[in-house]
Amino acid sequence: MNRRERYKRWLTGYLMLAPFLILFALFIVVPVVYGFVLSFTRYNLMQPMRWAGLANYIHLFTQDDWFLQALGNTLRFAIIAGPIGFICSFLFAWIINQLRFRNGFSLAFYAPSIVSGVAMSVVWLAFFSSDRFGHLNNLLLRLGVINEPLLFTLNPALITPVIIFVSVWMSMGAGFLANMAGLSNLNLDLFEAAKMDGVQNRFQELFYITLPQLKPQLLFNAIMSTVAALNVHEMAVAIGGNPSPGNVALTVVGHMQDYAFVRFELGYASAIAFILFLMNFLLGQLFMRIFRSNDE
């Protein structure tokens, strides 16, 4: 292949990629870069933009107590809800993949992920209502387990578990669907070879054959579960209120939206957004190292 043919092939390839690259640059790269630059300024839409240097970031970690509480709440959600959602989405996919009516079960598991957090919160609020008419309180009262209704949406000690439960239930859909796709395309020859090598039950097949083949899907599942846990907001507000008792439902996204759309301090809000972006990016890099294929 001469130089002209190589250049023609190179040009054809980049022309095919051009639509995606242009849209990716316009709607992902440019906003991220602009938001990063904006985080070093003071800008409220009413006055000219003024350079502030690191003042926004210094204020975040030294004087903004609400941000520190929001950061702690968000990390708590991510540390608990992320791994639980990751494990549950895989286990349910692995179990349902072996059932006869798996298409119906798959639809049931994926449906919550395409419904808004507010809509799902309304459904779950009927279940976790703090009065005796809530389904769970009514059941516990009838069974004699409790003597008075539990304040699921008013007690700070109970609000966080409820938010984590609903968050996990809503975030399993995308990872579940990816795992189902991966389980449907496993190399069956490896299972036959494993039986000849001494693999005797499905749990050994799971650890030695299935999981190594699902590393791309597990990576996608881990990232989606973590992103969903770090970006929880609408559902937390719908369950805990705004403000919530003890601010236990305050998250980084909620704090950012407060400064961006209520106070119109876009520079400060951009600093909060970049901290959240950095958390997502670092965790994504960690998962890429954990689930990296052996041949890479």
C-alpha positions as a Markdown table, in Angstrom:
| # | Residue | x | y | z |
|---|---|---|---|---|
| 1 | Met | 0.0 | 0.0 | 0.0 |
| 2 | Asn | 1.5 | 3.3 | -1.1 |
| 3 | Arg | 1.4 | 6.6 | 0.8 |
| 4 | Arg | -1.6 | 7.9 | -1.2 |
| 5 | Glu | -3.7 | 4.9 | -0.5 |
| 6 | Arg | -2.9 | 5.0 | 3.2 |
| 7 | Tyr | -3.8 | 8.7 | 3.3 |
| 8 | Lys | -7.1 | 8.0 | 1.5 |
| 9 | Arg | -8.0 | 5.3 | 4.0 |
| 10 | Trp | -7.0 | 7.5 | 6.9 |
| 11 | Leu | -9.2 | 10.3 | 5.5 |
| 12 | Thr | -12.1 | 8.0 | 4.9 |
| 13 | Gly | -12.0 | 6.7 | 8.4 |
| 14 | Tyr | -12.0 | 10.2 | 10.0 |
| 15 | Leu | -14.8 | 11.4 | 7.7 |
| 16 | Met | -16.9 | 8.5 | 9.0 |
| 17 | Leu | -16.0 | 9.5 | 12.6 |
| 18 | Ala | -16.6 | 13.2 | 12.0 |
| 19 | Pro | -20.3 | 13.4 | 12.9 |
| 20 | Phe | -19.7 | 11.8 | 16.2 |
| 21 | Leu | -16.5 | 13.7 | 17.0 |
| 22 | Ile | -18.2 | 17.0 | 16.2 |
| 23 | Leu | -21.2 | 16.3 | 18.4 |
| 24 | Phe | -19.0 | 14.9 | 21.2 |
| 25 | Ala | -16.9 | 18.0 | 21.1 |
| 26 | Leu | -19.8 | 20.4 | 21.0 |
| 27 | Phe | -21.9 | 18.8 | 23.8 |
| 28 | Ile | -19.3 | 17.1 | 26.0 |
| 29 | Val | -15.8 | 18.5 | 25.6 |
| 30 | Val | -16.7 | 22.2 | 25.2 |
| 31 | Pro | -19.2 | 22.3 | 28.2 |
| 32 | Val | -16.7 | 20.5 | 30.4 |
| 33 | Val | -13.9 | 22.8 | 29.6 |
| 34 | Tyr | -16.0 | 25.9 | 29.8 |
| 35 | Gly | -17.4 | 24.7 | 33.2 |
| 36 | Phe | -13.9 | 24.1 | 34.4 |
| 37 | Val | -12.8 | 27.6 | 33.4 |
| 38 | Leu | -16.0 | 29.1 | 34.9 |
| 39 | Ser | -15.2 | 27.4 | 38.3 |
| 40 | Phe | -12.3 | 29.9 | 38.7 |
| 41 | Thr | -14.6 | 32.9 | 38.4 |
| 42 | Arg | -17.4 | 34.8 | 40.1 |
| 43 | Tyr | -20.3 | 35.0 | 37.8 |
| 44 | Asn | -24.0 | 35.5 | 38.6 |
| 45 | Leu | -25.5 | 36.4 | 35.1 |
| 46 | Met | -26.2 | 39.9 | 36.3 |
| 47 | Gln | -22.6 | 41.3 | 36.6 |
| 48 | Pro | -19.5 | 40.8 | 34.4 |
| 49 | Met | -17.5 | 37.7 | 35.0 |
| 50 | Arg | -14.6 | 38.3 | 37.5 |
| 51 | Trp | -11.6 | 36.0 | 37.9 |
| 52 | Ala | -11.5 | 34.4 | 41.4 |
| 53 | Gly | -8.7 | 31.9 | 41.1 |
| 54 | Leu | -9.0 | 29.1 | 43.7 |
| 55 | Ala | -11.3 | 31.1 | 45.9 |
| 56 | Asn | -14.4 | 28.9 | 45.1 |
| 57 | Tyr | -12.6 | 25.7 | 45.8 |
| 58 | Ile | -11.1 | 27.1 | 49.1 |
| 59 | His | -14.5 | 28.2 | 50.2 |
| 60 | Leu | -16.0 | 24.8 | 49.4 |
| 61 | Phe | -13.7 | 22.9 | 51.7 |
| 62 | Thr | -13.1 | 25.4 | 54.4 |
| 63 | Gln | -16.3 | 27.5 | 54.9 |
| 64 | Asp | -19.2 | 25.7 | 53.2 |
| 65 | Asp | -20.5 | 23.3 | 55.8 |
| 66 | Trp | -23.5 | 22.4 | 53.7 |
| 67 | Phe | -21.2 | 21.2 | 50.9 |
| 68 | Leu | -19.2 | 19.1 | 53.3 |
| 69 | Gln | -22.4 | 17.5 | 54.6 |
| 70 | Ala | -23.7 | 17.0 | 51.0 |
| 71 | Leu | -20.4 | 15.4 | 50.1 |
| 72 | Gly | -20.6 | 13.1 | 53.1 |
| 73 | Asn | -24.2 | 12.1 | 52.2 |
| 74 | Thr | -23.3 | 11.6 | 48.6 |
| 75 | Leu | -20.3 | 9.4 | 49.4 |
| 76 | Arg | -22.4 | 7.4 | 51.9 |
| 77 | Phe | -25.0 | 6.8 | 49.1 |
| 78 | Ala | -22.2 | 5.8 | 46.7 |
| 79 | Ile | -20.3 | 3.5 | 49.0 |
| 80 | Ile | -23.5 | 1.6 | 50.0 |
| 81 | Ala | -25.8 | 1.9 | 47.0 |
| 82 | Gly | -23.2 | 1.5 | 44.3 |
| 83 | Pro | -21.8 | -1.9 | 45.3 |
| 84 | Ile | -25.2 | -3.2 | 46.3 |
| 85 | Gly | -26.7 | -2.1 | 42.9 |
| 86 | Phe | -23.7 | -3.6 | 41.1 |
| 87 | Ile | -23.9 | -7.0 | 42.8 |
| 88 | Cys | -27.7 | -7.2 | 42.6 |
| 89 | Ser | -27.9 | -6.3 | 38.9 |
| 90 | Phe | -25.5 | -9.1 | 38.1 |
| 91 | Leu | -27.0 | -11.7 | 40.4 |
| 92 | Phe | -30.5 | -11.1 | 39.1 |
| 93 | Ala | -29.3 | -11.2 | 35.5 |
| 94 | Trp | -27.4 | -14.5 | 36.2 |
| 95 | Ile | -30.5 | -16.1 | 37.8 |
| 96 | Ile | -33.1 | -14.8 | 35.3 |
| 97 | Asn | -30.9 | -15.8 | 32.4 |
| 98 | Gln | -31.5 | -19.4 | 33.4 |
| 99 | Leu | -35.3 | -19.1 | 33.6 |
| 100 | Arg | -37.9 | -19.8 | 30.8 |
| 101 | Phe | -39.7 | -16.4 | 30.9 |
| 102 | Arg | -36.6 | -14.3 | 31.1 |
| 103 | Asn | -37.9 | -11.6 | 28.6 |
| 104 | Gly | -40.8 | -10.7 | 30.9 |
| 105 | Phe | -38.5 | -10.6 | 34.0 |
| 106 | Ser | -36.0 | -8.5 | 32.1 |
| 107 | Leu | -38.6 | -5.9 | 31.2 |
| 108 | Ala | -39.7 | -5.8 | 34.8 |
| 109 | Phe | -36.2 | -5.1 | 36.0 |
| 110 | Tyr | -35.3 | -2.6 | 33.3 |
| 111 | Ala | -38.5 | -0.5 | 33.4 |
| 112 | Pro | -37.7 | 1.4 | 36.6 |
| 113 | Ser | -34.5 | 2.8 | 35.0 |
| 114 | Ile | -36.4 | 4.6 | 32.3 |
| 115 | Val | -38.9 | 6.3 | 34.7 |
| 116 | Ser | -38.1 | 9.6 | 36.3 |
| 117 | Gly | -36.9 | 9.6 | 39.9 |
| 118 | Val | -39.8 | 11.8 | 41.0 |
| 119 | Ala | -42.4 | 9.4 | 39.6 |
| 120 | Met | -40.8 | 6.4 | 41.2 |
| 121 | Ser | -40.6 | 8.3 | 44.5 |
| 122 | Val | -44.3 | 8.9 | 44.5 |
| 123 | Val | -44.9 | 5.2 | 44.1 |
| 124 | Trp | -42.5 | 4.3 | 46.9 |
| 125 | Leu | -43.8 | 7.0 | 49.2 |
| 126 | Ala | -47.1 | 5.1 | 49.3 |
| 127 | Phe | -45.1 | 2.1 | 50.6 |
| 128 | Phe | -42.9 | 4.0 | 53.1 |
| 129 | Ser | -45.5 | 6.6 | 54.2 |
| 130 | Ser | -44.9 | 7.7 | 57.8 |
| 131 | Asp | -48.5 | 7.2 | 58.8 |
| 132 | Arg | -50.4 | 4.0 | 59.5 |
| 133 | Phe | -51.8 | 4.1 | 56.0 |
| 134 | Gly | -48.4 | 3.4 | 54.5 |
| 135 | His | -48.2 | -0.2 | 53.2 |
| 136 | Leu | -45.1 | -1.1 | 55.2 |
| 137 | Asn | -46.3 | 0.5 | 58.5 |
| 138 | Asn | -49.8 | -1.0 | 58.0 |
| 139 | Leu | -48.3 | -4.5 | 57.5 |
| 140 | Leu | -46.0 | -4.2 | 60.6 |
| 141 | Leu | -48.9 | -2.9 | 62.7 |
| 142 | Arg | -51.1 | -5.7 | 61.7 |
| 143 | Leu | -48.4 | -8.3 | 62.5 |
| 144 | Gly | -47.8 | -6.6 | 65.9 |
| 145 | Val | -44.1 | -5.9 | 65.1 |
| 146 | Ile | -44.5 | -2.2 | 66.0 |
| 147 | Asn | -47.0 | -0.3 | 68.2 |
| 148 | Glu | -46.9 | 3.0 | 66.3 |
| 149 | Pro | -46.0 | 4.0 | 62.7 |
| 150 | Leu | -42.3 | 4.3 | 61.8 |
| 151 | Leu | -41.4 | 7.8 | 60.5 |
| 152 | Phe | -39.7 | 6.6 | 57.3 |
| 153 | Thr | -39.7 | 10.1 | 55.7 |
| 154 | Leu | -39.3 | 12.2 | 58.8 |
| 155 | Asn | -36.8 | 10.4 | 61.0 |
| 156 | Pro | -33.2 | 11.2 | 59.8 |
| 157 | Ala | -32.0 | 7.7 | 60.8 |
| 158 | Leu | -34.6 | 6.1 | 58.5 |
| 159 | Ile | -34.6 | 8.5 | 55.6 |
| 160 | Thr | -31.1 | 7.5 | 54.4 |
| 161 | Pro | -31.9 | 3.7 | 54.2 |
| 162 | Val | -35.1 | 4.4 | 52.3 |
| 163 | Ile | -33.2 | 6.6 | 49.8 |
| 164 | Ile | -30.5 | 4.0 | 49.4 |
| 165 | Phe | -33.1 | 1.2 | 48.9 |
| 166 | Val | -35.1 | 3.2 | 46.2 |
| 167 | Ser | -31.8 | 4.3 | 44.5 |
| 168 | Val | -30.6 | 0.7 | 44.2 |
| 169 | Trp | -33.9 | -0.4 | 42.9 |
| 170 | Met | -33.9 | 2.3 | 40.2 |
| 171 | Ser | -30.3 | 2.0 | 39.2 |
| 172 | Met | -30.2 | -1.7 | 38.4 |
| 173 | Gly | -31.8 | -1.5 | 35.0 |
| 174 | Ala | -29.0 | -0.5 | 32.7 |
| 175 | Gly | -26.4 | -2.8 | 34.4 |
| 176 | Phe | -28.9 | -5.6 | 34.5 |
| 177 | Leu | -29.6 | -5.2 | 30.7 |
| 178 | Ala | -25.8 | -5.1 | 29.9 |
| 179 | Asn | -25.3 | -8.3 | 32.0 |
| 180 | Met | -28.1 | -10.1 | 30.3 |
| 181 | Ala | -26.6 | -9.2 | 26.9 |
| 182 | Gly | -23.2 | -10.5 | 28.0 |
| 183 | Leu | -24.7 | -13.7 | 29.5 |
| 184 | Ser | -26.5 | -14.4 | 26.2 |
| 185 | Asn | -23.3 | -14.2 | 24.2 |
| 186 | Leu | -21.0 | -16.4 | 26.3 |
| 187 | Asn | -18.6 | -18.8 | 24.6 |
| 188 | Leu | -20.3 | -22.2 | 25.3 |
| 189 | Asp | -17.3 | -24.1 | 24.2 |
| 190 | Leu | -15.4 | -23.0 | 27.3 |
| 191 | Phe | -18.1 | -24.6 | 29.5 |
| 192 | Glu | -17.6 | -27.9 | 27.8 |
| 193 | Ala | -13.8 | -27.6 | 28.1 |
| 194 | Ala | -14.2 | -26.7 | 31.8 |
| 195 | Lys | -16.2 | -29.8 | 32.6 |
| 196 | Met | -13.4 | -31.9 | 31.1 |
| 197 | Asp | -11.0 | -30.0 | 33.4 |
| 198 | Gly | -12.9 | -30.7 | 36.6 |
| 199 | Val | -15.5 | -27.9 | 36.9 |
| 200 | Gln | -18.5 | -29.6 | 38.5 |
| 201 | Asn | -21.2 | -27.1 | 39.4 |
| 202 | Arg | -22.6 | -23.7 | 38.3 |
| 203 | Phe | -20.9 | -21.7 | 41.0 |
| 204 | Gln | -17.5 | -22.9 | 39.7 |
| 205 | Glu | -18.6 | -22.1 | 36.2 |
| 206 | Leu | -19.6 | -18.6 | 37.4 |
| 207 | Phe | -16.2 | -17.8 | 38.9 |
| 208 | Tyr | -13.9 | -19.5 | 36.4 |
| 209 | Ile | -15.8 | -19.2 | 33.1 |
| 210 | Thr | -18.7 | -16.6 | 33.3 |
| 211 | Leu | -17.1 | -13.7 | 35.2 |
| 212 | Pro | -13.9 | -13.6 | 33.1 |
| 213 | Gln | -16.0 | -13.3 | 29.9 |
| 214 | Leu | -18.2 | -10.5 | 31.4 |
| 215 | Lys | -15.5 | -8.0 | 32.3 |
| 216 | Pro | -16.7 | -5.4 | 29.7 |
| 217 | Gln | -20.3 | -5.7 | 31.0 |
| 218 | Leu | -19.1 | -5.6 | 34.6 |
| 219 | Leu | -17.1 | -2.5 | 33.9 |
| 220 | Phe | -20.1 | -0.8 | 32.4 |
| 221 | Asn | -22.3 | -2.0 | 35.3 |
| 222 | Ala | -19.8 | -0.7 | 37.9 |
| 223 | Ile | -19.6 | 2.8 | 36.3 |
| 224 | Met | -23.4 | 3.1 | 35.8 |
| 225 | Ser | -24.1 | 2.1 | 39.4 |
| 226 | Thr | -21.5 | 4.5 | 40.8 |
| 227 | Val | -22.7 | 7.4 | 38.5 |
| 228 | Ala | -26.3 | 6.8 | 39.6 |
| 229 | Ala | -25.3 | 6.8 | 43.2 |
| 230 | Leu | -23.2 | 9.9 | 43.0 |
| 231 | Asn | -25.9 | 11.8 | 41.1 |
| 232 | Val | -28.9 | 11.0 | 43.3 |
| 233 | His | -31.0 | 14.1 | 43.9 |
| 234 | Glu | -34.6 | 14.3 | 42.6 |
| 235 | Met | -35.5 | 11.0 | 44.3 |
| 236 | Ala | -33.8 | 12.0 | 47.6 |
| 237 | Val | -35.7 | 15.4 | 47.7 |
| 238 | Ala | -39.0 | 13.7 | 46.9 |
| 239 | Ile | -38.5 | 11.3 | 49.8 |
| 240 | Gly | -36.8 | 13.4 | 52.4 |
| 241 | Gly | -38.0 | 16.8 | 51.4 |
| 242 | Asn | -36.2 | 20.1 | 50.8 |
| 243 | Pro | -34.8 | 20.8 | 53.2 |
| 244 | Ser | -34.8 | 17.4 | 54.8 |
| 245 | Pro | -34.7 | 16.7 | 58.5 |
| 246 | Gly | -31.0 | 17.1 | 59.5 |
| 247 | Asn | -30.2 | 17.7 | 55.8 |
| 248 | Val | -29.7 | 13.9 | 55.4 |
| 249 | Ala | -31.1 | 14.0 | 51.9 |
| 250 | Leu | -28.9 | 16.9 | 50.8 |
| 251 | Thr | -26.5 | 15.8 | 48.0 |
| 252 | Val | -23.8 | 17.3 | 45.9 |
| 253 | Val | -26.1 | 17.6 | 42.9 |
| 254 | Gly | -28.8 | 19.3 | 45.1 |
| 255 | His | -26.2 | 21.7 | 46.5 |
| 256 | Met | -25.0 | 22.5 | 43.0 |
| 257 | Gln | -28.5 | 23.1 | 41.7 |
| 258 | Asp | -29.2 | 25.4 | 44.6 |
| 259 | Tyr | -26.3 | 27.7 | 43.7 |
| 260 | Ala | -26.8 | 27.4 | 39.9 |
| 261 | Phe | -30.6 | 27.9 | 39.6 |
| 262 | Val | -31.7 | 29.5 | 42.8 |
| 263 | Arg | -28.8 | 31.8 | 43.8 |
| 264 | Phe | -27.4 | 32.1 | 40.2 |
| 265 | Glu | -23.8 | 31.9 | 41.4 |
| 266 | Leu | -22.6 | 30.0 | 38.3 |
| 267 | Gly | -18.9 | 30.2 | 39.1 |
| 268 | Tyr | -19.4 | 28.5 | 42.5 |
| 269 | Ala | -21.9 | 26.0 | 41.1 |
| 270 | Ser | -19.3 | 25.1 | 38.4 |
| 271 | Ala | -16.7 | 24.4 | 41.1 |
| 272 | Ile | -19.1 | 22.0 | 42.8 |
| 273 | Ala | -19.9 | 20.4 | 39.4 |
| 274 | Phe | -16.2 | 19.9 | 38.7 |
| 275 | Ile | -15.7 | 18.2 | 42.1 |
| 276 | Leu | -18.5 | 15.8 | 41.2 |
| 277 | Phe | -17.0 | 15.3 | 37.7 |
| 278 | Leu | -13.6 | 14.5 | 39.3 |
| 279 | Met | -15.2 | 11.9 | 41.6 |
| 280 | Asn | -16.9 | 10.2 | 38.7 |
| 281 | Phe | -13.7 | 10.2 | 36.6 |
| 282 | Leu | -11.4 | 8.8 | 39.3 |
| 283 | Leu | -13.9 | 6.1 | 40.2 |
| 284 | Gly | -14.2 | 5.3 | 36.5 |
| 285 | Gln | -10.4 | 4.9 | 36.2 |
| 286 | Leu | -10.4 | 2.7 | 39.3 |
| 287 | Phe | -13.0 | 0.4 | 37.8 |
| 288 | Met | -11.1 | 0.3 | 34.5 |
| 289 | Arg | -8.1 | -1.0 | 36.3 |
| 290 | Ile | -10.1 | -3.6 | 38.2 |
| 291 | Phe | -12.0 | -5.0 | 35.2 |
| 292 | Arg | -9.2 | -4.7 | 32.7 |
| 293 | Ser | -8.9 | -7.7 | 30.5 |
| 294 | Asn | -5.8 | -9.9 | 30.9 |
| 295 | Asp | -4.9 | -9.4 | 27.2 |
| 296 | Glu | -4.8 | -5.6 | 27.5 |
